[in-house]
Amino acid sequence: MAQFPSFRASDKYYSPVISNDEGSEKFGDSIAANKVVSIYKKDLDVFLKEKIDPSLDYDVLQTTDLSTFQNKIATANGRTLSIDQIALYDVIQKNVEDLDGHILNIKSLNYDNATLDHFINTHLIAESLPASQSNFPLLKFKYHQTLEQLDAVRKKKRALLDNQEFIEAERLTIIEKKFQKSADTLKTLFHDARDSTNINYNIFKENQIDPVQQIYARDHGELYFVNESALQFNTDAAVVNTEFAATFFGPLRVNFGTVLSTGSNDEVVVMDPTTPIVEEVKVSEESKQRLITGGGNTYLGLELPLLYYSSHRFTFFGYMRGRMSLELNDFSDDVDTSSGVLSSTGHMVLAINSDDRAFNFYVQASYGAYTGASAFRERLGVEERVFDFGFITAGVTIKDSMRISVNLKPISSQNQLTDGKFTLGIQFLPNLFKI
């Protein structure tokens, strides 16, 4: 397959939504990044009455130590608190502070209590949060939650009006307006946060070096080893392309790797109809498969991103690749004489992401110029010193860990190179063991 570097999708920059013990959504670093989380005092009062004791509200909790409250309810009704209720009482007393008698702040998230997590996730005040990348999943969740609450209030209001219970319906109108205001605010924040996750890169604009480290799945300033490996095969040949090391020089990505190949038939005879007398041309299927990877058995590659755009749904990536490689007789069945290969190619990748980003469907188009020693060109049945070659690949990336693809019929002015079979490919990415 055509191996292209792992690049980031825009939501790499906000923490993923995970599940806590109660199955609710927990935003982790997205909340922690904002330092302060706010909730309404009246909501916490209801929560305390439901989860601990009907006589408990926030004011009582803040003015009564745990042992005193336990003695009070034991004397009043003979009740005792469970271990979970005691833990909840203690964590709220330590981590919640009154802001203005109406709104409460969570001072710290350095606690471990799934019951309180569930309450905060469903009741935090999101309208005051900034529309940032880190807050995108949080704002998305709260926006859709508010829409559901608004819909429930409207349905209940319609039922009251149908029963001519006008006073009760009017009370719900006040609540409806509150939810509508929250929904409008959250909608704006949600859309702004979503737009802020879009990453744009254009090498033809100034000051574009820093965004390069946003494009790739690795950061600047490091040398990464054994990054990616790809297997491509058809009925005649198989090739394994492994990138052993990669690093950066400004916007330039430099990588080194090897290509191992094997084939059932050393040469395939094809017809060249462009000659005055139709001739048979012998082509090594192994060499054609290596050509899709860039040619050669060992290579030093340079990759320069030109254009990049990523949103929550689409990713577009355009880059140039230069490669110097060697075809070695010890690495491939069809190579008798070692030879050098040079190539310069352009690549365009268009991808669409699923909602949970588990699947990324993509199409890649590659085309460029190749040259090499006479032995290299002879294996491909090419007489010209410089020739063109390209191909289109379609596939799917699974959880940023594995790509499965098919290479469609190659494109070239050399007819013997276009008479190829479909090639299947599997590419293993750096996140393979992080699924």
Secondary structure, DSSP 8 states (H G I E B T S, - for coil): ------B--GGGGS---EE-TTS-EE-THHHHTTS-EEEEHHHHHHHHHHHT-TT--HHHHHHS-HHHHHHHHHHHH-----HHHHHHHHHHHHHEEESSSSEEEE-------HHHHHHHHHHB--TTS---STTHHHHHHHHHHHHHHHHHHHHHHHHHHHTT-HHHHHHHHHHHHHHHHHHHHHHHHHHHHHHHT-EEEETTSSS-STTHHHHBSS-TT--EEEEEEEEEE-SSEEEEEEEEEEEEETTEEEEEEEEEEEES-S-EEEEETTSSS-EEEEE-HHHHHHHHHTSSSEEEEEEEEEEEEE-SSEEEEEEEEEEEEEE-TTT-TT-SS-EEEEEEEEEEEEEEE-TTSSEEEEEEEEEEEEEE-HHHHHHTT--SSEEEEEEEEEEEEETTTEEEEEE---B-SSHHHHS---EEEEEE-TTGGG-
